[in-house]
Amino acid sequence: MDSDAFVPVDFVPPTSLAHERFRLEPLGPQHNAADLAAWTSSVAHIRATPATPTAPGRRPRA
């Protein structure tokens, strides 16, 4: 292994992790519809979050 390498060159990362209570997998096109629905249902909440530039009462950066 190269001393500057984070992982061995031949390392193959896992593509999923399944457990009885959850499943992790990389996002792909099959997730787009659910992701869009989640995002659009949260727009009002996201805009009201103080860390967002469009939040009510947000002060401009100095």
N, C-alpha and C positions, 0 to 999 in steps of 0.2 A: 504494500500500500504506500502510495506517495505520502510523504509527511504533511503536505498541504491539502490532501484530499479529505473531505468531510466523511465520505463513505468509500468503501472499496469500489474500484472501477467496475467490477462485475456484479455489484449489488443490484438486485431486482426488487423494487419496492412492492409491497402487497397492493392489490387492487381493491380489496374490501376487508372489512372486519365485521363479523356477525356475532351477536350475543343474543341471549334470550330476551333482553330488554331493548336492544337497539341494533341498527345496522348502519355501518359507515361505508360509503362508496364515493368515488369521484363524481362530480356533477357532469351531466352530459345532456344532450338534446332531449332525452326522455323526461328530464326534470323541468324543462322550460315552462310548461303550462302551470304547474303547481307553484313554481317560483314567481312567475308573473302575478298570479292570483294573490300570493302572500304579500308581495311588494305593494301592489295597488290597493290592497285592503288596509295597508299601514301608512299610506301617504300622509294623512292628516296627523297621525301620531309622530311620524318622522319629522314633518315640518314644524311641529310644536316643540321638538326637542331642542333645548338651548344650544347645543353644539352645532346646529345647522344654521347656515347663513340666512335662511328665510324665517327663522323662528320669531314670533312676536316679541318686540322689545329687545331684540339682539342688538348689541352695540357693535359698530364697525371696528375693525382692527385698527390699532394705532399705527 
